[in-house]
């Protein structure tokens, strides 16, 4: 029983040393491999990558110094200066309507547009004339009776006659009656003349609300008309606009020549039209909704001399764009509007392609140009093409906005790039030198061998003795 256990333990003891030796050998090999890999990585030279010099091409334009006239751009609607309801002063039936008393019709001052039946007014005139005749007869009788009374008193010779005895009150009454009769005749003539409804000015008919055969009463509207002598445009102006045009709040032009000039434009029939107006006054109060002050622009004779360059009148109801001439600034900086960035920033590039962000003071700007009073100098190269603010540190290659083929600024190579190119040239020259020497030696050997062959050939080909 004891012997078998001893034999098994001995075999097991012999296997453990062999297994441990095997594991130790494997671990040693792994450690040697890891150490070798680490040594190779530590001693190997990293791969060199060439650095690239990247530039960004942008469009640029030079800032210039010049004298600028500021302008204000706004909009407004054309309206007639004078527009009224045409009403009769007497009542009656309409017996005549002028052919041009229609919507859109033209008329002249004093022209009869509507005539009312005047039969009753003619009768009133005849009655007034008859009353005048009676009053004249009564007055003549009283004058004669007064003269008779005066003659009788002189014959009697009894003191001073009274006014009543001389019939003076009766004569005054007759004279008053005559004056009243003449006034009635004038009133009858006036009422008769008012049966002709005449145009109070040169104008056009906006609307018509009555026609022939209609009975009208005094004050009832016959239509709406407006004058064509002057039309107006109400232009809203903010405080900034007022500063540009230097227009006081209580402005009232003394004459048309002294008034600020305004250019009015719009498109009619797909063709641009232009008119010239003048700011004659401003309204007395600010608009409570828009907080703007309205300037009143007048265009004189819009259907005649005031027509556009194409002969188009400035009709009421048109919506026009207005450009107002303002202050004149001398010696300011002007640059392209595309060069002005948000928050009034300007990207300026030097001769080496380095960009700088500057904050400018803007006096005025429109769709084409920006007027700068500080922050940019004349001759500065300004970036006018779209450019993200984050790309401003990149060297910029600037092309002329007017001729993109022309390069204004081409950034020079940096020092590190010049050094890298010089090192590359040195390496290439070192590589080429051994190769050239080997080539030279081979050529010499080849030449020497050929000469030996030539000499041997010549010896062998010599004449035998």
TORKOL-4160 file (C-alpha; in steps of 0.2 Angstrom, whole numbers, padded with zeros to 4 digits, m for minus):
465
<pt num="1" X="0000" Y="0000" Z="0000"/>
<pt num="2" X="0014" Y="0012" Z="0004"/>
<pt num="3" X="0025" Y="0008" Z="m0011"/>
<pt num="4" X="0013" Y="0014" Z="m0025"/>
<pt num="5" X="0010" Y="0031" Z="m0017"/>
<pt num="6" X="0029" Y="0034" Z="m0017"/>
<pt num="7" X="0031" Y="0030" Z="m0035"/>
<pt num="8" X="0016" Y="0042" Z="m0040"/>
<pt num="9" X="0023" Y="0056" Z="m0030"/>
<pt num="10" X="0040" Y="0054" Z="m0038"/>
<pt num="11" X="0033" Y="0055" Z="m0056"/>
<pt num="12" X="0023" Y="0071" Z="m0052"/>
<pt num="13" X="0039" Y="0079" Z="m0044"/>
<pt num="14" X="0048" Y="0076" Z="m0060"/>
<pt num="15" X="0035" Y="0084" Z="m0072"/>
<pt num="16" X="0034" Y="0101" Z="m0062"/>
<pt num="17" X="0052" Y="0106" Z="m0065"/>
<pt num="18" X="0050" Y="0103" Z="m0084"/>
<pt num="19" X="0034" Y="0113" Z="m0085"/>
<pt num="20" X="0041" Y="0127" Z="m0075"/>
<pt num="21" X="0056" Y="0127" Z="m0086"/>
<pt num="22" X="0045" Y="0128" Z="m0102"/>
<pt num="23" X="0035" Y="0143" Z="m0095"/>
<pt num="24" X="0051" Y="0152" Z="m0090"/>
<pt num="25" X="0058" Y="0150" Z="m0108"/>
<pt num="26" X="0042" Y="0156" Z="m0116"/>
<pt num="27" X="0042" Y="0172" Z="m0104"/>
<pt num="28" X="0060" Y="0175" Z="m0108"/>
<pt num="29" X="0057" Y="0174" Z="m0127"/>
<pt num="30" X="0042" Y="0186" Z="m0125"/>
<pt num="31" X="0052" Y="0198" Z="m0115"/>
<pt num="32" X="0066" Y="0198" Z="m0127"/>
<pt num="33" X="0053" Y="0202" Z="m0141"/>
<pt num="34" X="0045" Y="0216" Z="m0132"/>
<pt num="35" X="0062" Y="0224" Z="m0128"/>
<pt num="36" X="0068" Y="0222" Z="m0146"/>
<pt num="37" X="0052" Y="0231" Z="m0152"/>
<pt num="38" X="0054" Y="0245" Z="m0140"/>
<pt num="39" X="0072" Y="0247" Z="m0144"/>
<pt num="40" X="0068" Y="0248" Z="m0163"/>
<pt num="41" X="0054" Y="0261" Z="m0160"/>
<pt num="42" X="0065" Y="0271" Z="m0149"/>
<pt num="43" X="0080" Y="0271" Z="m0160"/>
<pt num="44" X="0071" Y="0273" Z="m0177"/>
<pt num="45" X="0070" Y="0290" Z="m0185"/>
<pt num="46" X="0052" Y="0297" Z="m0187"/>
<pt num="47" X="0045" Y="0299" Z="m0204"/>
<pt num="48" X="0047" Y="0317" Z="m0210"/>
<pt num="49" X="0032" Y="0325" Z="m0218"/>
<pt num="50" X="0034" Y="0341" Z="m0228"/>
<pt num="51" X="0025" Y="0356" Z="m0222"/>
<pt num="52" X="0014" Y="0365" Z="m0234"/>
<pt num="53" X="0012" Y="0384" Z="m0236"/>
<pt num="54" X="m0007" Y="0387" Z="m0239"/>
<pt num="55" X="m0013" Y="0404" Z="m0245"/>
<pt num="56" X="m0031" Y="0410" Z="m0247"/>
<pt num="57" X="m0036" Y="0420" Z="m0263"/>
<pt num="58" X="m0048" Y="0435" Z="m0260"/>
<pt num="59" X="m0054" Y="0450" Z="m0270"/>
<pt num="60" X="m0047" Y="0467" Z="m0264"/>
<pt num="61" X="m0049" Y="0486" Z="m0268"/>
<pt num="62" X="m0040" Y="0501" Z="m0262"/>
<pt num="63" X="m0048" Y="0514" Z="m0251"/>
<pt num="64" X="m0049" Y="0531" Z="m0259"/>
<pt num="65" X="m0050" Y="0549" Z="m0252"/>
<pt num="66" X="m0063" Y="0561" Z="m0260"/>
<pt num="67" X="m0077" Y="0573" Z="m0257"/>
<pt num="68" X="m0094" Y="0565" Z="m0255"/>
<pt num="69" X="m0111" Y="0572" Z="m0255"/>
<pt num="70" X="m0122" Y="0562" Z="m0243"/>
<pt num="71" X="m0139" Y="0556" Z="m0248"/>
<pt num="72" X="m0155" Y="0550" Z="m0240"/>
<pt num="73" X="m0165" Y="0536" Z="m0248"/>
<pt num="74" X="m0183" Y="0535" Z="m0243"/>
<pt num="75" X="m0200" Y="0531" Z="m0250"/>
<pt num="76" X="m0217" Y="0540" Z="m0251"/>
<pt num="77" X="m0234" Y="0540" Z="m0260"/>
<pt num="78" X="m0239" Y="0554" Z="m0273"/>
<pt num="79" X="m0254" Y="0564" Z="m0268"/>
<pt num="80" X="m0262" Y="0580" Z="m0276"/>
<pt num="81" X="m0259" Y="0596" Z="m0266"/>
<pt num="82" X="m0277" Y="0601" Z="m0269"/>
<pt num="83" X="m0292" Y="0589" Z="m0269"/>
<pt num="84" X="m0310" Y="0594" Z="m0266"/>
<pt num="85" X="m0328" Y="0588" Z="m0268"/>
<pt num="86" X="m0337" Y="0597" Z="m0282"/>
<pt num="87" X="m0353" Y="0603" Z="m0275"/>
<pt num="88" X="m0367" Y="0615" Z="m0282"/>
<pt num="89" X="m0372" Y="0631" Z="m0272"/>
<pt num="90" X="m0390" Y="0630" Z="m0279"/>
<pt num="91" X="m0402" Y="0616" Z="m0280"/>
<pt num="92" X="m0411" Y="0610" Z="m0296"/>
<pt num="93" X="m0411" Y="0597" Z="m0310"/>
<pt num="94" X="m0395" Y="0594" Z="m0319"/>
<pt num="95" X="m0398" Y="0599" Z="m0338"/>
<pt num="96" X="m0380" Y="0598" Z="m0344"/>
<pt num="97" X="m0364" Y="0588" Z="m0340"/>
<pt num="98" X="m0347" Y="0592" Z="m0349"/>
<pt num="99" X="m0340" Y="0578" Z="m0360"/>
<pt num="100" X="m0324" Y="0578" Z="m0350"/>
<pt num="101" X="m0333" Y="0577" Z="m0333"/>
<pt num="102" X="m0329" Y="0559" Z="m0332"/>
<pt num="103" X="m0317" Y="0549" Z="m0321"/>
<pt num="104" X="m0299" Y="0553" Z="m0327"/>
<pt num="105" X="m0305" Y="0568" Z="m0337"/>
<pt num="106" X="m0295" Y="0584" Z="m0339"/>
<pt num="107" X="m0303" Y="0601" Z="m0337"/>
<pt num="108" X="m0297" Y="0619" Z="m0337"/>
<pt num="109" X="m0300" Y="0633" Z="m0324"/>
<pt num="110" X="m0317" Y="0641" Z="m0326"/>
<pt num="111" X="m0324" Y="0628" Z="m0337"/>
<pt num="112" X="m0342" Y="0623" Z="m0335"/>
<pt num="113" X="m0343" Y="0605" Z="m0329"/>
<pt num="114" X="m0362" Y="0604" Z="m0324"/>
<pt num="115" X="m0377" Y="0616" Z="m0327"/>
<pt num="116" X="m0392" Y="0616" Z="m0317"/>
<pt num="117" X="m0409" Y="0621" Z="m0323"/>
<pt num="118" X="m0410" Y="0640" Z="m0322"/>
<pt num="119" X="m0428" Y="0644" Z="m0326"/>
<pt num="120" X="m0433" Y="0648" Z="m0308"/>
<pt num="121" X="m0418" Y="0659" Z="m0306"/>
<pt num="122" X="m0422" Y="0669" Z="m0322"/>
<pt num="123" X="m0439" Y="0672" Z="m0315"/>
<pt num="124" X="m0432" Y="0678" Z="m0299"/>
<pt num="125" X="m0421" Y="0690" Z="m0309"/>
<pt num="126" X="m0436" Y="0697" Z="m0319"/>
<pt num="127" X="m0445" Y="0700" Z="m0302"/>
<pt num="128" X="m0430" Y="0709" Z="m0295"/>
<pt num="129" X="m0429" Y="0720" Z="m0311"/>
<pt num="130" X="m0448" Y="0724" Z="m0308"/>
<pt num="131" X="m0445" Y="0728" Z="m0290"/>
<pt num="132" X="m0431" Y="0740" Z="m0295"/>
<pt num="133" X="m0442" Y="0749" Z="m0307"/>
<pt num="134" X="m0456" Y="0751" Z="m0294"/>
<pt num="135" X="m0443" Y="0757" Z="m0281"/>
<pt num="136" X="m0436" Y="0770" Z="m0294"/>
<pt num="137" X="m0454" Y="0776" Z="m0297"/>
<pt num="138" X="m0458" Y="0778" Z="m0279"/>
<pt num="139" X="m0441" Y="0787" Z="m0276"/>
<pt num="140" X="m0444" Y="0799" Z="m0291"/>
<pt num="141" X="m0462" Y="0803" Z="m0284"/>
<pt num="142" X="m0455" Y="0807" Z="m0266"/>
<pt num="143" X="m0441" Y="0818" Z="m0274"/>
<pt num="144" X="m0454" Y="0828" Z="m0283"/>
<pt num="145" X="m0466" Y="0829" Z="m0268"/>
<pt num="146" X="m0452" Y="0835" Z="m0258"/>
<pt num="147" X="m0448" Y="0849" Z="m0270"/>
<pt num="148" X="m0466" Y="0854" Z="m0270"/>
<pt num="149" X="m0466" Y="0855" Z="m0251"/>
<pt num="150" X="m0450" Y="0865" Z="m0251"/>
<pt num="151" X="m0458" Y="0878" Z="m0264"/>
<pt num="152" X="m0474" Y="0879" Z="m0254"/>
<pt num="153" X="m0464" Y="0883" Z="m0238"/>
<pt num="154" X="m0454" Y="0896" Z="m0246"/>
<pt num="155" X="m0470" Y="0905" Z="m0252"/>
<pt num="156" X="m0477" Y="0905" Z="m0234"/>
<pt num="157" X="m0461" Y="0910" Z="m0226"/>
<pt num="158" X="m0465" Y="0903" Z="m0209"/>
<pt num="159" X="m0449" Y="0898" Z="m0199"/>
<pt num="160" X="m0439" Y="0883" Z="m0202"/>
<pt num="161" X="m0448" Y="0868" Z="m0211"/>
<pt num="162" X="m0447" Y="0851" Z="m0202"/>
<pt num="163" X="m0439" Y="0836" Z="m0211"/>
<pt num="164" X="m0456" Y="0827" Z="m0211"/>
<pt num="165" X="m0464" Y="0843" Z="m0220"/>
<pt num="166" X="m0450" Y="0842" Z="m0233"/>
<pt num="167" X="m0454" Y="0823" Z="m0235"/>
<pt num="168" X="m0436" Y="0818" Z="m0231"/>
<pt num="169" X="m0440" Y="0802" Z="m0222"/>
<pt num="170" X="m0451" Y="0796" Z="m0236"/>
<pt num="171" X="m0437" Y="0800" Z="m0248"/>
<pt num="172" X="m0425" Y="0790" Z="m0238"/>
<pt num="173" X="m0437" Y="0775" Z="m0237"/>
<pt num="174" X="m0439" Y="0776" Z="m0256"/>
<pt num="175" X="m0420" Y="0776" Z="m0258"/>
<pt num="176" X="m0418" Y="0761" Z="m0246"/>
<pt num="177" X="m0431" Y="0752" Z="m0256"/>
<pt num="178" X="m0422" Y="0755" Z="m0272"/>
<pt num="179" X="m0406" Y="0748" Z="m0264"/>
<pt num="180" X="m0414" Y="0733" Z="m0258"/>
<pt num="181" X="m0422" Y="0730" Z="m0275"/>
<pt num="182" X="m0405" Y="0732" Z="m0283"/>
<pt num="183" X="m0398" Y="0719" Z="m0271"/>
<pt num="184" X="m0411" Y="0707" Z="m0275"/>
<pt num="185" X="m0407" Y="0709" Z="m0293"/>
<pt num="186" X="m0388" Y="0705" Z="m0289"/>
<pt num="187" X="m0393" Y="0690" Z="m0279"/>
<pt num="188" X="m0404" Y="0684" Z="m0293"/>
<pt num="189" X="m0390" Y="0686" Z="m0305"/>
<pt num="190" X="m0378" Y="0677" Z="m0293"/>
<pt num="191" X="m0390" Y="0663" Z="m0291"/>
<pt num="192" X="m0392" Y="0662" Z="m0310"/>
<pt num="193" X="m0373" Y="0661" Z="m0312"/>
<pt num="194" X="m0372" Y="0648" Z="m0299"/>
<pt num="195" X="m0382" Y="0636" Z="m0310"/>
<pt num="196" X="m0366" Y="0634" Z="m0320"/>
<pt num="197" X="m0354" Y="0624" Z="m0309"/>
<pt num="198" X="m0337" Y="0629" Z="m0315"/>
<pt num="199" X="m0320" Y="0621" Z="m0312"/>
<pt num="200" X="m0310" Y="0631" Z="m0298"/>
<pt num="201" X="m0293" Y="0626" Z="m0305"/>
<pt num="202" X="m0284" Y="0616" Z="m0319"/>
<pt num="203" X="m0286" Y="0598" Z="m0314"/>
<pt num="204" X="m0293" Y="0580" Z="m0317"/>
<pt num="205" X="m0309" Y="0571" Z="m0311"/>
<pt num="206" X="m0305" Y="0557" Z="m0299"/>
<pt num="207" X="m0323" Y="0551" Z="m0297"/>
<pt num="208" X="m0341" Y="0556" Z="m0303"/>
<pt num="209" X="m0356" Y="0554" Z="m0292"/>
<pt num="210" X="m0370" Y="0563" Z="m0302"/>
<pt num="211" X="m0376" Y="0564" Z="m0320"/>
<pt num="212" X="m0389" Y="0573" Z="m0331"/>
<pt num="213" X="m0407" Y="0573" Z="m0326"/>
<pt num="214" X="m0403" Y="0571" Z="m0308"/>
<pt num="215" X="m0410" Y="0583" Z="m0295"/>
<pt num="216" X="m0397" Y="0590" Z="m0283"/>
<pt num="217" X="m0398" Y="0601" Z="m0268"/>
<pt num="218" X="m0385" Y="0614" Z="m0262"/>
<pt num="219" X="m0370" Y="0605" Z="m0255"/>
<pt num="220" X="m0373" Y="0588" Z="m0262"/>
<pt num="221" X="m0357" Y="0580" Z="m0270"/>
<pt num="222" X="m0357" Y="0580" Z="m0289"/>
<pt num="223" X="m0339" Y="0572" Z="m0290"/>
<pt num="224" X="m0321" Y="0573" Z="m0283"/>
<pt num="225" X="m0308" Y="0583" Z="m0293"/>
<pt num="226" X="m0290" Y="0587" Z="m0289"/>
<pt num="227" X="m0278" Y="0600" Z="m0296"/>
<pt num="228" X="m0264" Y="0596" Z="m0308"/>
<pt num="229" X="m0254" Y="0611" Z="m0304"/>
<pt num="230" X="m0244" Y="0604" Z="m0290"/>
<pt num="231" X="m0242" Y="0586" Z="m0283"/>
<pt num="232" X="m0234" Y="0581" Z="m0266"/>
<pt num="233" X="m0225" Y="0567" Z="m0259"/>
<pt num="234" X="m0224" Y="0564" Z="m0240"/>
<pt num="235" X="m0207" Y="0557" Z="m0236"/>
<pt num="236" X="m0203" Y="0550" Z="m0218"/>
<pt num="237" X="m0186" Y="0555" Z="m0211"/>
<pt num="238" X="m0178" Y="0548" Z="m0196"/>
<pt num="239" X="m0166" Y="0557" Z="m0184"/>
<pt num="240" X="m0151" Y="0550" Z="m0194"/>
<pt num="241" X="m0159" Y="0556" Z="m0210"/>
<pt num="242" X="m0161" Y="0573" Z="m0203"/>
<pt num="243" X="m0143" Y="0574" Z="m0198"/>
<pt num="244" X="m0138" Y="0569" Z="m0216"/>
<pt num="245" X="m0148" Y="0582" Z="m0225"/>
<pt num="246" X="m0147" Y="0595" Z="m0211"/>
<pt num="247" X="m0165" Y="0599" Z="m0211"/>
<pt num="248" X="m0173" Y="0608" Z="m0196"/>
<pt num="249" X="m0189" Y="0602" Z="m0189"/>
<pt num="250" X="m0199" Y="0619" Z="m0193"/>
<pt num="251" X="m0192" Y="0620" Z="m0211"/>
<pt num="252" X="m0201" Y="0631" Z="m0223"/>
<pt num="253" X="m0192" Y="0635" Z="m0240"/>
<pt num="254" X="m0192" Y="0653" Z="m0245"/>
<pt num="255" X="m0192" Y="0648" Z="m0263"/>
<pt num="256" X="m0190" Y="0634" Z="m0275"/>
<pt num="257" X="m0172" Y="0638" Z="m0279"/>
<pt num="258" X="m0168" Y="0638" Z="m0260"/>
<pt num="259" X="m0176" Y="0621" Z="m0257"/>
<pt num="260" X="m0167" Y="0604" Z="m0256"/>
<pt num="261" X="m0168" Y="0595" Z="m0272"/>
<pt num="262" X="m0176" Y="0577" Z="m0272"/>
<pt num="263" X="m0175" Y="0564" Z="m0286"/>
<pt num="264" X="m0190" Y="0553" Z="m0287"/>
<pt num="265" X="m0190" Y="0537" Z="m0296"/>
<pt num="266" X="m0201" Y="0522" Z="m0300"/>
<pt num="267" X="m0204" Y="0509" Z="m0314"/>
<pt num="268" X="m0219" Y="0511" Z="m0325"/>
<pt num="269" X="m0221" Y="0498" Z="m0339"/>
<pt num="270" X="m0204" Y="0490" Z="m0335"/>
<pt num="271" X="m0196" Y="0507" Z="m0339"/>
<pt num="272" X="m0187" Y="0518" Z="m0325"/>
<pt num="273" X="m0195" Y="0535" Z="m0324"/>
<pt num="274" X="m0187" Y="0550" Z="m0315"/>
<pt num="275" X="m0194" Y="0566" Z="m0308"/>
<pt num="276" X="m0187" Y="0581" Z="m0299"/>
<pt num="277" X="m0195" Y="0588" Z="m0284"/>
<pt num="278" X="m0191" Y="0600" Z="m0270"/>
<pt num="279" X="m0193" Y="0600" Z="m0251"/>
<pt num="280" X="m0204" Y="0615" Z="m0248"/>
<pt num="281" X="m0208" Y="0612" Z="m0229"/>
<pt num="282" X="m0209" Y="0599" Z="m0215"/>
<pt num="283" X="m0225" Y="0594" Z="m0206"/>
<pt num="284" X="m0228" Y="0603" Z="m0189"/>
<pt num="285" X="m0227" Y="0587" Z="m0179"/>
<pt num="286" X="m0219" Y="0570" Z="m0178"/>
<pt num="287" X="m0229" Y="0554" Z="m0183"/>
<pt num="288" X="m0234" Y="0546" Z="m0167"/>
<pt num="289" X="m0233" Y="0528" Z="m0174"/>
<pt num="290" X="m0217" Y="0529" Z="m0184"/>
<pt num="291" X="m0208" Y="0542" Z="m0174"/>
<pt num="292" X="m0203" Y="0550" Z="m0190"/>
<pt num="293" X="m0204" Y="0568" Z="m0197"/>
<pt num="294" X="m0212" Y="0569" Z="m0214"/>
<pt num="295" X="m0205" Y="0581" Z="m0227"/>
<pt num="296" X="m0216" Y="0588" Z="m0240"/>
<pt num="297" X="m0209" Y="0587" Z="m0258"/>
<pt num="298" X="m0218" Y="0597" Z="m0271"/>
<pt num="299" X="m0217" Y="0593" Z="m0290"/>
<pt num="300" X="m0223" Y="0608" Z="m0300"/>
<pt num="301" X="m0234" Y="0605" Z="m0316"/>
<pt num="302" X="m0232" Y="0586" Z="m0316"/>
<pt num="303" X="m0243" Y="0584" Z="m0331"/>
<pt num="304" X="m0233" Y="0597" Z="m0341"/>
<pt num="305" X="m0215" Y="0603" Z="m0338"/>
<pt num="306" X="m0213" Y="0592" Z="m0323"/>
<pt num="307" X="m0215" Y="0576" Z="m0333"/>
<pt num="308" X="m0201" Y="0562" Z="m0332"/>
<pt num="309" X="m0187" Y="0561" Z="m0345"/>
<pt num="310" X="m0199" Y="0549" Z="m0355"/>
<pt num="311" X="m0214" Y="0561" Z="m0354"/>
<pt num="312" X="m0223" Y="0551" Z="m0341"/>
<pt num="313" X="m0233" Y="0562" Z="m0328"/>
<pt num="314" X="m0231" Y="0560" Z="m0310"/>
<pt num="315" X="m0249" Y="0554" Z="m0306"/>
<pt num="316" X="m0257" Y="0553" Z="m0289"/>
<pt num="317" X="m0256" Y="0536" Z="m0281"/>
<pt num="318" X="m0239" Y="0531" Z="m0287"/>
<pt num="319" X="m0227" Y="0524" Z="m0274"/>
<pt num="320" X="m0209" Y="0532" Z="m0278"/>
<pt num="321" X="m0192" Y="0530" Z="m0271"/>
<pt num="322" X="m0184" Y="0546" Z="m0266"/>
<pt num="323" X="m0165" Y="0552" Z="m0265"/>
<pt num="324" X="m0162" Y="0568" Z="m0256"/>
<pt num="325" X="m0146" Y="0577" Z="m0258"/>
<pt num="326" X="m0138" Y="0581" Z="m0241"/>
<pt num="327" X="m0122" Y="0587" Z="m0233"/>
<pt num="328" X="m0106" Y="0588" Z="m0242"/>
<pt num="329" X="m0091" Y="0580" Z="m0234"/>
<pt num="330" X="m0073" Y="0584" Z="m0239"/>
<pt num="331" X="m0058" Y="0572" Z="m0239"/>
<pt num="332" X="m0067" Y="0557" Z="m0232"/>
<pt num="333" X="m0062" Y="0539" Z="m0235"/>
<pt num="334" X="m0073" Y="0529" Z="m0248"/>
<pt num="335" X="m0073" Y="0510" Z="m0250"/>
<pt num="336" X="m0083" Y="0497" Z="m0258"/>
<pt num="337" X="m0099" Y="0492" Z="m0248"/>
<pt num="338" X="m0093" Y="0474" Z="m0248"/>
<pt num="339" X="m0078" Y="0479" Z="m0238"/>
<pt num="340" X="m0089" Y="0484" Z="m0223"/>
<pt num="341" X="m0092" Y="0470" Z="m0212"/>
<pt num="342" X="m0104" Y="0468" Z="m0197"/>
<pt num="343" X="m0101" Y="0479" Z="m0182"/>
<pt num="344" X="m0092" Y="0491" Z="m0194"/>
<pt num="345" X="m0077" Y="0480" Z="m0196"/>
<pt num="346" X="m0065" Y="0481" Z="m0211"/>
<pt num="347" X="m0052" Y="0468" Z="m0216"/>
<pt num="348" X="m0036" Y="0477" Z="m0221"/>
<pt num="349" X="m0021" Y="0468" Z="m0229"/>
<pt num="350" X="m0003" Y="0473" Z="m0230"/>
<pt num="351" X="0010" Y="0470" Z="m0243"/>
<pt num="352" X="0015" Y="0453" Z="m0236"/>
<pt num="353" X="m0003" Y="0446" Z="m0236"/>
<pt num="354" X="m0006" Y="0448" Z="m0217"/>
<pt num="355" X="m0024" Y="0454" Z="m0213"/>
<pt num="356" X="m0029" Y="0466" Z="m0199"/>
<pt num="357" X="m0046" Y="0469" Z="m0192"/>
<pt num="358" X="m0051" Y="0487" Z="m0190"/>
<pt num="359" X="m0066" Y="0496" Z="m0183"/>
<pt num="360" X="m0072" Y="0510" Z="m0194"/>
<pt num="361" X="m0082" Y="0525" Z="m0190"/>
<pt num="362" X="m0096" Y="0525" Z="m0204"/>
<pt num="363" X="m0103" Y="0542" Z="m0209"/>
<pt num="364" X="m0115" Y="0535" Z="m0223"/>
<pt num="365" X="m0117" Y="0519" Z="m0233"/>
<pt num="366" X="m0128" Y="0512" Z="m0247"/>
<pt num="367" X="m0128" Y="0497" Z="m0259"/>
<pt num="368" X="m0112" Y="0503" Z="m0268"/>
<pt num="369" X="m0100" Y="0512" Z="m0256"/>
<pt num="370" X="m0097" Y="0516" Z="m0238"/>
<pt num="371" X="m0091" Y="0533" Z="m0232"/>
<pt num="372" X="m0078" Y="0531" Z="m0218"/>
<pt num="373" X="m0072" Y="0546" Z="m0207"/>
<pt num="374" X="m0059" Y="0536" Z="m0196"/>
<pt num="375" X="m0052" Y="0518" Z="m0195"/>
<pt num="376" X="m0046" Y="0516" Z="m0213"/>
<pt num="377" X="m0033" Y="0527" Z="m0222"/>
<pt num="378" X="m0032" Y="0531" Z="m0241"/>
<pt num="379" X="m0023" Y="0518" Z="m0250"/>
<pt num="380" X="m0027" Y="0504" Z="m0238"/>
<pt num="381" X="m0030" Y="0487" Z="m0247"/>
<pt num="382" X="m0047" Y="0481" Z="m0241"/>
<pt num="383" X="m0054" Y="0464" Z="m0243"/>
<pt num="384" X="m0071" Y="0465" Z="m0252"/>
<pt num="385" X="m0075" Y="0446" Z="m0255"/>
<pt num="386" X="m0084" Y="0435" Z="m0242"/>
<pt num="387" X="m0072" Y="0430" Z="m0229"/>
<pt num="388" X="m0075" Y="0421" Z="m0212"/>
<pt num="389" X="m0068" Y="0430" Z="m0197"/>
<pt num="390" X="m0059" Y="0414" Z="m0192"/>
<pt num="391" X="m0049" Y="0414" Z="m0208"/>
<pt num="392" X="m0041" Y="0431" Z="m0205"/>
<pt num="393" X="m0025" Y="0423" Z="m0199"/>
<pt num="394" X="m0022" Y="0414" Z="m0215"/>
<pt num="395" X="m0010" Y="0422" Z="m0227"/>
<pt num="396" X="m0020" Y="0431" Z="m0241"/>
<pt num="397" X="m0017" Y="0432" Z="m0259"/>
<pt num="398" X="m0026" Y="0448" Z="m0265"/>
<pt num="399" X="m0033" Y="0449" Z="m0283"/>
<pt num="400" X="m0039" Y="0465" Z="m0290"/>
<pt num="401" X="m0058" Y="0466" Z="m0290"/>
<pt num="402" X="m0059" Y="0475" Z="m0306"/>
<pt num="403" X="m0047" Y="0463" Z="m0315"/>
<pt num="404" X="m0046" Y="0446" Z="m0306"/>
<pt num="405" X="m0031" Y="0442" Z="m0317"/>
<pt num="406" X="m0021" Y="0455" Z="m0308"/>
<pt num="407" X="m0012" Y="0450" Z="m0292"/>
<pt num="408" X="m0011" Y="0465" Z="m0280"/>
<pt num="409" X="m0002" Y="0455" Z="m0265"/>
<pt num="410" X="0006" Y="0438" Z="m0266"/>
<pt num="411" X="0012" Y="0432" Z="m0249"/>
<pt num="412" X="0031" Y="0429" Z="m0248"/>
<pt num="413" X="0038" Y="0412" Z="m0243"/>
<pt num="414" X="0040" Y="0410" Z="m0224"/>
<pt num="415" X="0058" Y="0407" Z="m0217"/>
<pt num="416" X="0054" Y="0389" Z="m0212"/>
<pt num="417" X="0050" Y="0385" Z="m0230"/>
<pt num="418" X="0065" Y="0394" Z="m0237"/>
<pt num="419" X="0076" Y="0384" Z="m0225"/>
<pt num="420" X="0067" Y="0368" Z="m0229"/>
<pt num="421" X="0070" Y="0370" Z="m0248"/>
<pt num="422" X="0088" Y="0374" Z="m0245"/>
<pt num="423" X="0090" Y="0358" Z="m0234"/>
<pt num="424" X="0082" Y="0348" Z="m0248"/>
<pt num="425" X="0094" Y="0355" Z="m0261"/>
<pt num="426" X="0109" Y="0351" Z="m0250"/>
<pt num="427" X="0103" Y="0333" Z="m0248"/>
<pt num="428" X="0100" Y="0331" Z="m0267"/>
<pt num="429" X="0118" Y="0338" Z="m0270"/>
<pt num="430" X="0125" Y="0326" Z="m0258"/>
<pt num="431" X="0116" Y="0311" Z="m0265"/>
<pt num="432" X="0122" Y="0316" Z="m0283"/>
<pt num="433" X="0141" Y="0318" Z="m0279"/>
<pt num="434" X="0145" Y="0299" Z="m0275"/>
<pt num="435" X="0135" Y="0293" Z="m0290"/>
<pt num="436" X="0144" Y="0305" Z="m0301"/>
<pt num="437" X="0161" Y="0299" Z="m0294"/>
<pt num="438" X="0156" Y="0281" Z="m0297"/>
<pt num="439" X="0150" Y="0285" Z="m0315"/>
<pt num="440" X="0167" Y="0294" Z="m0318"/>
<pt num="441" X="0177" Y="0279" Z="m0312"/>
<pt num="442" X="0167" Y="0267" Z="m0322"/>
<pt num="443" X="0170" Y="0278" Z="m0337"/>
<pt num="444" X="0188" Y="0278" Z="m0333"/>
<pt num="445" X="0189" Y="0259" Z="m0331"/>
<pt num="446" X="0179" Y="0257" Z="m0347"/>
<pt num="447" X="0191" Y="0269" Z="m0356"/>
<pt num="448" X="0206" Y="0260" Z="m0349"/>
<pt num="449" X="0200" Y="0243" Z="m0354"/>
<pt num="450" X="0196" Y="0248" Z="m0371"/>
<pt num="451" X="0214" Y="0256" Z="m0373"/>
<pt num="452" X="0221" Y="0239" Z="m0367"/>
<pt num="453" X="0211" Y="0230" Z="m0379"/>
<pt num="454" X="0217" Y="0242" Z="m0393"/>
<pt num="455" X="0235" Y="0240" Z="m0388"/>
<pt num="456" X="0234" Y="0221" Z="m0387"/>
<pt num="457" X="0225" Y="0220" Z="m0404"/>
<pt num="458" X="0238" Y="0231" Z="m0411"/>
<pt num="459" X="0252" Y="0220" Z="m0405"/>
<pt num="460" X="0244" Y="0204" Z="m0411"/>
<pt num="461" X="0241" Y="0212" Z="m0428"/>
<pt num="462" X="0259" Y="0217" Z="m0430"/>
<pt num="463" X="0270" Y="0209" Z="m0444"/>
<pt num="464" X="0278" Y="0193" Z="m0438"/>
<pt num="465" X="0297" Y="0193" Z="m0438"/>
